[in-house]
Amino acid sequence: MDFELTEEQRLFRDTLRDFVNREIRPVVREWEAADRYPAEIVETMKELGLFGLTVPEEYGGLGVDMVSFALVFEEISKGWMGIAGILGSHSLSCWMIARHGTAEQRDRFLPDLAAGRRRTGIGLTEPGCGTDLQGITTTARRDGDHYVIDGRKTWITNARHASPLPVLVKTDPATYPAHRGMSVLLVEDGFEVLRDLPKLGYKGTESCEIVFDAVRVPAGNLLGGVEGRGMQQVLSGLETGRINVAARSLGIAQAAYDEALRYAARREAFGRPIHDFQAIQLKIAEMAIKVQAARLLVYWAASRADAGDRVDMQAGMAKTFASEAAIECALTSMQVHGGYGYSKEFAVERLYRDAPLMSIGEGTNDIMRTVIAKALTSGKETVG
């Protein structure tokens, strides 16, 4: 049982930290407050090959192991979680195309996606449908050599840049159960971005509502070339997505702990640094415990994925625990900062706004608990 990163993973982590310290930390306060799109940072991520994280090397991607994948989202989120969001949906969709796409789809899309010449996201959630994906109302009607899509999607990351955008649709709305009539279409253009959704945190990256009004998509853009497999394709991708969200949560929790530790060392009360007081020490110790426990769960889930296992339970555990650790550490760090924790001049205020999304994204934590319980009660997984 090895709890250490390999030498290659450590070097990769160091490269990521250098990128964050050089490109993200100097601008995050100003750009986040302005909700400015970080185009310059995106260009550097292209140069580093980060848009090819889940693209196999044969198509020009990095094809990283899942622990290294988690390191990317952990390290970037320590600097600015919104930047990690730009890579998150893109990486999930690249993974789906690489895993489920036809040979023609892989050859046509993956090289450009790996280089960042194309960008992508994922079109799942609808204004009236979130967790219950079988309840989506977006349809795709076959018309000769095309599908015609009608419907709306919301909370779409990278919406203005996505081509193709994998979109979950009902190709056979009458089929029961509904998932048997669901497919994923790779939409390259034709949809309209209606608006950017105003958000508490998660600034920098766009979150949009989009509409499909008789959008025509070539039949060759049906992911995998066979109708009715969309739900399975999406759910397999979400396993990877949950490791991504768990790692982002870990980054937020680590950053909150780091900020509290630094502040407690330099802030004085009654002539002593406040880290000398037991009340502060208890908070710092509790944060450290949560951060390290979250890290072990995240790396464990990632390593099991590298071993070729299904990781519904492991990714669910990591995502649930790490996201709740992020929320708790952000609040505790704010308490250590006292009044300054409520000021936009300190990073902890941003961490406090970013953390709650992690307990919602890629399936709420209540849903994750049901996934974990089903795996345990079915006898397919065990603890201990």
Secondary structure, DSSP 8 states (H G I E B T S, - for coil): ---S--HHHHHHHHHHHHHIIIIITTTHHHHHHHT---HHHHHHHHHHTGGGTTS-GGGT-----HHHHHHHHHHHHHH-HHHHHHHHHHHHHHHHHHHHS-HHHHHHHHHHHHHTSSB---B--BTTBSS-GGG---EEEEETTEEEEEEEEEEEETTTTBSSEEEEEES-TT-SSGGGGEEEEEE-S--EEEEE---SS--SS-EEEEEEEEEEEEGGGBGGG-TT-HHHHHHHHHHHHHHHHHHHHHHHHHHHHHHHHHHHHH-EETTEEGGGSHHHHHHHHHHHHHHHHHHHHHHHHHHHHHTT---HHHHHHHHHHHHHHHHHHHHHHHHHHGGGGGSTTSHHHHHHHHHHHHTTTTS-HHHHHHHHHHHHHTTS----
